[in-house]
């Protein structure tokens, strides 16, 4: 049985729990490849992920392939190069593998997702409003791309004023605390444009505790966000489908090890989830549908 080492970024973001489930679902569907999970105890910690990569390399027998989401654009590179030197194929997902060649890369366009959800919010506000932006970690590839998309959307709506940009570090508690601090010192706010859903839930916590109202959007389509949309507490989210990415990345790993050709790059489409369609996402991750490489080919023009 082939062994796959799957590296996700943290244990705190539900999207990465979904990614781990996606890898397991793909392995089971393709004949029971063994999935070994490696997750930093400190969220998104490059040093810990580097140690985990070395631990995987030290296993006997070694994993046949690495399915890897690097936690940092460059700080994990020496460890990644050790994987390449060992001759083990790598498949990237969520964030690209820059330090060595990879067999395939599965992602969404973070800039396009952010641009779409920001435009959705600004149209809802009829092009007028004071907006607080909540970003992820300063060195996060996904957060920086989403912030770029947010700013591009703002540039097209002259009536939108960005009142501040605060970092929620992709964590509910951090987003709640920093938003609560901001709310204590500022009176006027119409909306919050948030770079992921678990932070958006933290923003909702802060607004509720302060007795304040604001329109909130996020990115990820995690179950907590879907519940908030269905309850009319949150306007919308953009589906950053980490479970689907990990599923396809794992399928690419298995098929590559079997000597089959796989796409070098797969980019999932942008989908906005709001009250009109959220019932399609209102399922636990284990019951959410996934598509295979073959089904993806059928839907790609």
C-alpha distance (Angstrom), angle and dihedral (degrees) to the residues before:
residue distance angle dihedral
X1 . . .
X2 3.81 . .
X3 3.80 117.4 .
X4 3.81 121.9 -141.2
X5 3.81 123.3 -163.7
X6 3.82 107.8 -149.2
X7 3.81 118.1 -164.1
X8 3.80 120.1 -163.8
X9 3.80 127.0 174.4
X10 3.79 106.6 -118.4
X11 3.80 150.1 -17.9
X12 3.82 94.5 -121.6
X13 3.81 105.2 67.1
X14 3.81 112.3 73.9
X15 3.80 89.2 -147.1
X16 3.81 89.6 69.5
X17 3.78 92.2 47.9
X18 3.80 84.4 55.6
X19 3.81 89.9 48.8
X20 3.81 91.1 55.1
X21 3.79 89.2 49.7
X22 3.81 90.2 49.0
X23 3.81 91.0 54.7
X24 3.79 90.8 50.0
X25 3.80 92.5 47.6
X26 3.80 91.4 52.1
X27 3.81 93.0 47.0
X28 3.80 91.3 50.6
X29 3.80 93.1 46.5
X30 3.80 91.7 50.7
X31 3.77 97.3 51.9
X32 3.75 108.4 -71.4
X33 3.80 107.8 -64.8
X34 3.80 109.7 -178.3
X35 3.82 113.6 -108.7
X36 3.80 119.0 -154.6
X37 3.80 114.1 -166.9
X38 3.81 123.0 -146.5
X39 3.82 116.1 -173.5
X40 3.83 129.0 166.0
X41 3.80 112.8 -118.6
X42 3.80 88.3 -144.8
X43 3.82 105.2 59.1
X44 3.81 115.8 -104.9
X45 3.81 93.6 -8.9
X46 3.84 111.9 163.2
X47 3.81 94.2 -161.2
X48 3.79 92.2 52.5
X49 3.79 93.1 46.1
X50 3.80 89.5 50.4
X51 3.81 90.1 52.8
X52 3.81 90.0 48.6
X53 3.81 90.6 51.9
X54 3.80 89.6 53.0
X55 3.81 90.2 47.8
X56 3.79 89.9 53.7
X57 3.80 90.9 48.5
X58 3.82 89.3 51.9
X59 3.81 93.7 56.2
X60 3.77 118.5 110.8
X61 2.91 111.7 -113.5
X62 3.78 95.3 26.8
X63 3.80 120.0 -130.6
X64 3.80 113.1 -90.2
X65 3.81 92.9 -135.0
X66 3.79 140.5 5.5
X67 3.83 119.8 -131.9
X68 3.78 100.1 -163.8
X69 3.79 140.8 -176.9
X70 3.83 104.9 -174.6
X71 3.80 112.6 -139.4
X72 3.81 92.5 -146.4
X73 3.79 135.6 29.3
X74 3.81 94.4 -121.7
X75 3.81 114.4 -5.1
X76 3.81 94.1 83.2
X77 3.82 93.1 47.4
X78 3.83 98.2 103.5
X79 3.81 90.5 54.5
X80 3.80 91.4 45.7
X81 3.80 90.1 52.8
X82 3.82 88.9 53.6
X83 3.81 88.3 57.7
X84 3.79 90.2 51.4
X85 3.83 91.1 47.1
X86 3.80 88.4 53.9
X87 3.81 89.5 56.9
X88 3.80 94.3 -119.3
X89 3.82 114.8 145.8
X90 3.80 117.3 -122.6
X91 3.78 130.8 -153.1
X92 3.80 116.7 -166.3
X93 3.77 127.9 -149.8
X94 3.82 135.6 179.1
X95 3.84 91.7 1.5
X96 3.81 124.3 36.9
X97 3.81 123.0 -110.7
X98 3.80 103.3 -124.2
X99 3.82 103.7 169.1
X100 3.81 98.7 66.2
X101 3.80 139.4 8.6
X102 3.79 116.8 -75.8
X103 3.80 128.4 -158.6
X104 3.80 92.8 -133.5
X105 3.80 142.3 -12.0
X106 3.82 125.1 -146.5
X107 3.79 120.2 -166.9
X108 3.76 150.0 128.2
X109 3.78 122.9 -114.0
X110 3.81 100.6 -102.7
X111 3.79 92.4 -168.6
X112 3.82 91.7 52.3
X113 3.83 92.4 45.9
X114 3.79 91.1 51.4
X115 3.78 93.3 45.4
X116 3.80 91.0 51.2
X117 3.81 97.0 47.7
X118 3.81 92.1 44.5
X119 3.80 91.6 51.2
X120 3.81 89.3 47.8
X121 3.81 89.8 54.2
X122 3.80 95.4 44.4
X123 3.80 92.4 49.5
X124 3.81 88.7 50.5
X125 3.82 87.5 53.0
X126 3.83 88.4 49.9
X127 3.79 89.4 -120.5
X128 3.81 95.7 -62.2
X129 3.79 129.7 98.4
X130 3.79 153.5 89.5
X131 3.79 109.8 -96.0
X132 3.81 131.7 -167.2
X133 3.82 114.4 -153.4
X134 3.81 117.7 -149.6
X135 3.80 113.9 -164.1
X136 3.78 136.3 -172.6
X137 3.82 127.2 -117.3
X138 3.80 114.9 -32.6
X139 3.82 94.1 -118.1
X140 3.81 97.3 40.9
X141 3.82 114.4 123.0
X142 3.82 92.8 -149.6
X143 3.80 94.0 46.3
X144 3.80 93.8 49.1
X145 3.80 92.0 48.6
X146 3.79 90.5 48.8
X147 3.79 91.9 48.3
X148 3.80 88.3 51.6
X149 3.81 89.3 53.0
X150 3.81 91.9 47.8
X151 3.80 92.0 51.5
X152 3.79 92.5 47.5
X153 3.80 90.2 53.1
X154 3.82 91.4 48.5
X155 3.79 89.2 54.2
X156 3.80 90.1 61.2
X157 3.83 94.4 51.8
X158 3.83 110.7 60.6
X159 3.80 91.7 -175.5
X160 3.80 93.3 60.7
X161 3.81 114.6 93.7
X162 3.80 118.9 -165.2
X163 3.79 101.9 -144.8
X164 3.81 95.0 -172.9
X165 3.80 145.8 -23.7
X166 3.80 117.1 -132.8
X167 3.80 130.1 177.5
X168 3.79 117.0 -121.7
X169 3.82 91.6 175.8
X170 3.82 92.9 -137.8
X171 3.81 89.7 -73.3
X172 3.80 128.5 118.6
X173 3.81 95.9 -142.7
X174 3.80 94.0 46.5
X175 3.79 92.6 48.0
X176 3.80 91.1 47.5
X177 3.82 94.1 49.3
X178 3.80 96.0 44.8
X179 3.80 93.3 44.4
X180 3.83 90.2 48.3
X181 3.81 89.3 52.1
X182 3.80 90.9 49.3
X183 3.81 92.4 48.7
X184 3.82 91.8 52.4
X185 3.82 89.8 60.3
X186 3.82 102.2 37.0
X187 3.78 130.1 56.7
X188 3.80 107.2 -171.7
X189 3.81 121.5 67.4
X190 3.78 132.8 142.2
X191 3.80 104.5 175.1
X192 3.80 147.0 0.6
X193 3.79 121.0 -136.4
X194 3.79 105.1 -160.2
X195 3.81 127.6 -169.2
X196 3.81 95.3 -141.4
X197 3.77 139.6 13.8
X198 3.79 101.5 -116.6
X199 3.82 87.1 57.6
X200 3.81 89.0 46.0
X201 3.81 88.8 57.0
X202 3.82 88.0 51.6
X203 3.81 89.4 50.6
X204 3.81 89.7 51.9
X205 3.82 88.8 50.5
X206 3.81 90.0 54.0
X207 3.79 94.0 46.3
X208 3.81 91.3 49.5
X209 3.81 92.7 48.4
X210 3.81 90.7 50.0
X211 3.79 93.6 45.7
X212 3.79 89.0 -122.4
X213 3.78 131.1 138.0
X214 3.81 128.6 -143.5
X215 3.79 136.3 148.1
X216 3.82 110.2 -103.9
X217 3.80 131.0 -162.1
X218 3.80 130.4 174.8
X219 3.79 145.3 171.1
X220 3.84 130.1 -108.2
X221 3.84 108.5 48.8
X222 3.81 92.3 -124.9
X223 3.83 115.7 173.0
X224 3.83 92.8 -104.0
X225 3.80 90.3 56.8
X226 3.80 92.4 47.2
X227 3.81 89.1 52.4
X228 3.81 90.4 49.8
X229 3.81 92.0 49.6
X230 3.81 91.8 48.5
X231 3.82 89.0 50.2
X232 3.84 91.0 49.7
X233 3.83 91.5 -116.8
X234 3.79 94.2 115.1
X235 3.80 127.8 35.8
X236 3.81 102.9 -145.7
X237 3.78 149.4 -39.2
X238 3.79 135.6 -148.7
X239 3.80 115.2 -122.2
X240 3.81 108.7 -115.5
X241 3.80 93.0 176.6
X242 3.80 104.2 -157.8
X243 3.82 91.2 166.1
X244 3.80 90.8 57.3
X245 3.81 91.6 45.3
X246 3.79 92.5 52.2
X247 3.80 91.0 44.2
X248 3.80 92.1 54.9
X249 3.82 93.1 40.9
X250 3.81 89.8 53.2
X251 3.79 91.2 46.4
X252 3.82 88.8 51.4
X253 3.81 89.5 51.9
X254 3.80 93.7 50.9
X255 3.79 94.7 44.7
X256 3.81 92.1 46.4
X257 3.80 90.5 52.2
X258 3.80 88.1 51.1
X259 3.79 89.9 55.2
X260 3.80 95.5 -106.6
X261 3.79 124.5 137.3
X262 3.82 117.7 -108.5
X263 3.82 131.3 -174.1
X264 3.80 114.6 -91.0
X265 3.82 91.2 -139.2
X266 3.80 133.7 19.7
X267 3.80 121.3 -174.0
X268 3.78 119.7 -171.7
X269 3.81 118.6 -138.3
X270 3.80 124.4 -104.5
X271 3.80 113.1 -101.9
X272 3.81 125.6 -179.4
X273 3.81 116.0 -151.2
X274 3.81 118.2 -156.4
X275 3.79 139.3 145.1
X276 3.80 90.9 -69.2
X277 3.80 96.3 61.7
X278 3.82 107.9 11.6
X279 3.82 91.4 109.9
X280 3.81 86.9 74.9
X281 3.84 89.1 63.4
X282 3.81 96.3 37.1
X283 3.80 93.7 107.9
X284 3.81 134.6 97.8
X285 3.78 111.9 -97.7
X286 3.80 91.9 -107.0
X287 3.81 89.3 61.7
X288 3.79 99.2 39.9
X289 3.80 111.2 109.6
X290 3.79 121.5 -109.7
X291 3.78 129.5 -166.8
X292 3.78 126.5 -135.7
X293 3.80 128.0 -136.8
X294 3.79 89.7 -98.8
X295 3.79 92.2 51.9
X296 3.79 89.6 46.4
X297 3.81 89.9 55.8
X298 3.80 89.9 53.1
X299 3.80 92.3 54.0
X300 3.82 97.0 42.8
X301 3.82 114.7 92.6
